[in-house]
Amino acid sequence: MVRTIRLTINGRTHEIETDDQRALLWVLREDLNLTGTKFGCGMGLCGACTVIVDRQAVRSCTTPVSAAAGKHVLTIEGLATDGQLHPLQQAFLERHAFQCGFCTPGMIMNAYGLLLQSPNPTRQEILDAMEGNLCRCGSYHRIVDAIEEAAARLRGGKQQ
């Protein structure tokens, strides 16, 4: 059913008139031009489309926009603040935790969701949390290292 949906995305409120069952992914990419969130498998299995909705990592390709109505959505574009990369983004750069970069926004947002829930994860907890995010380039070891590095930085007093 077409209706007006009110969303708060990266701190800004938007009203979108759309089918309320339309995937949040397409509203982000097509209506709001937030193209950092990627379309991968379309079934919520690869993690390329991961965003944060009310502090929880969700797959935006399988989340109807109506499920995000009235909630706070954070995309990769909203993670940096005041021109400064978030510690996760910085650690991904420093640890060379990507090659082609297609999976990187979803990896970072899924890791961010993990760190919101568990600021001091063990390596095994990181592995378990990231299991559903696929990297075709095989950068998994560097990705886990980057998440460990970011978690340590965040515990050291930097903002999250």
C-alpha positions in Angstrom: 0.0 0.0 0.0 1.4 3.4 -0.9 1.7 5.8 2.0 3.9 8.5 3.4 6.7 7.0 5.6 8.6 9.1 8.0 12.2 8.0 8.4 15.2 9.5 10.4 18.3 8.6 8.4 21.8 9.7 9.5 20.1 12.2 11.8 17.9 13.8 9.2 14.1 13.3 8.9 12.7 12.4 5.6 9.1 11.8 4.4 8.8 9.4 1.5 5.7 8.5 -0.4 6.1 4.8 -1.4 4.8 1.3 -1.2 5.2 0.5 2.5 6.5 -3.0 1.6 9.3 -1.7 -0.6 12.7 -2.7 0.6 14.5 -0.1 2.7 17.5 -0.6 0.5 15.8 0.8 -2.6 14.5 3.8 -0.7 18.0 4.6 0.5 19.6 4.1 -2.9 17.0 5.4 -5.3 15.0 8.0 -3.3 17.7 9.4 -1.0 20.8 8.8 -3.2 22.6 7.0 -0.3 24.4 4.6 -2.6 26.9 3.3 0.0 24.5 0.6 1.0 25.0 -2.0 -1.7 22.6 -4.5 -3.4 24.2 -8.0 -3.3 22.1 -11.1 -3.2 18.6 -9.5 -2.5 17.9 -12.2 0.0 19.6 -10.9 3.2 22.4 -13.6 2.9 25.5 -11.6 1.9 25.4 -8.6 4.1 26.3 -6.0 1.5 23.1 -4.1 2.3 23.6 -3.9 6.1 22.5 -0.7 7.9 21.7 0.0 11.5 18.1 0.5 12.6 17.7 1.6 16.2 21.2 0.2 17.1 20.6 -3.2 15.5 22.3 -4.3 12.3 19.7 -5.3 9.7 19.7 -6.4 6.1 18.0 -3.5 4.2 17.2 -5.6 1.1 14.7 -7.7 3.1 13.5 -5.0 5.5 10.3 -3.3 4.3 10.6 0.5 4.6 7.5 0.4 6.9 9.6 -1.5 9.5 12.0 1.5 9.7 9.2 4.1 10.0 9.7 6.2 13.1 13.1 4.6 13.8 16.6 5.9 13.5 18.5 4.5 10.5 22.3 4.8 10.2 24.0 4.1 6.9 27.7 4.1 6.0 27.4 7.7 4.9 26.3 8.7 8.4 29.1 6.9 10.3 31.8 9.6 10.0 31.3 12.7 12.0 32.6 16.3 11.3 34.7 15.0 8.5 36.5 12.4 10.7 36.3 8.8 9.8 34.8 6.5 12.5 37.4 4.3 14.1 36.0 1.3 12.2 36.5 3.1 8.9 40.0 4.2 9.9 40.9 0.7 11.0 39.7 -0.7 7.7 41.9 1.7 5.8 44.9 1.1 8.0 44.6 -2.7 8.0 43.9 -2.9 4.3 40.6 -4.7 5.1 39.2 -4.5 1.6 40.2 -5.0 -2.0 37.4 -4.2 -4.4 35.4 -2.5 -1.6 32.0 -3.7 -2.6 31.3 -5.5 0.7 33.1 -2.9 2.8 30.1 -0.7 3.8 28.1 -3.8 4.9 31.1 -5.2 6.7 31.6 -1.9 8.6 28.0 -1.5 9.5 27.6 -5.1 10.7 30.8 -4.6 12.8 29.4 -1.3 14.1 26.2 -3.2 15.1 28.3 -5.8 16.9 30.3 -3.1 18.8 27.1 -1.4 19.9 26.0 -4.6 21.5 29.4 -5.9 22.6 32.1 -3.2 23.0 34.8 -5.7 23.9 34.2 -8.7 21.7 36.5 -11.7 21.6 38.0 -12.7 18.2 35.5 -15.6 18.2 32.6 -13.3 18.8 33.7 -11.1 15.9 34.0 -14.2 13.7 30.6 -15.4 14.7 29.0 -11.9 14.2 30.6 -11.4 10.8 29.9 -14.9 9.5 26.9 -13.7 7.4 28.9 -11.0 5.6 30.5 -12.3 2.4 33.7 -10.9 0.9 34.5 -12.3 -2.6 38.0 -11.0 -2.4 38.7 -13.1 0.8 39.9 -10.2 3.1 38.4 -11.9 6.1 41.6 -11.9 8.3 42.3 -8.3 7.7 38.6 -7.5 8.3 38.7 -9.2 11.7 42.0 -7.5 12.6 40.4 -4.1 11.7 37.4 -4.8 13.9 39.6 -5.8 16.8 41.7 -2.6 16.3 38.6 -0.4 16.2 37.1 -2.0 19.3 40.4 -1.3 21.2 40.4 2.3 20.0 36.8 2.8 21.0 37.5 1.3 24.5 40.4 3.8 24.7 38.0 6.7 25.0 37.2 7.6 21.5 33.6 8.2 20.5 31.4 5.4 19.1 
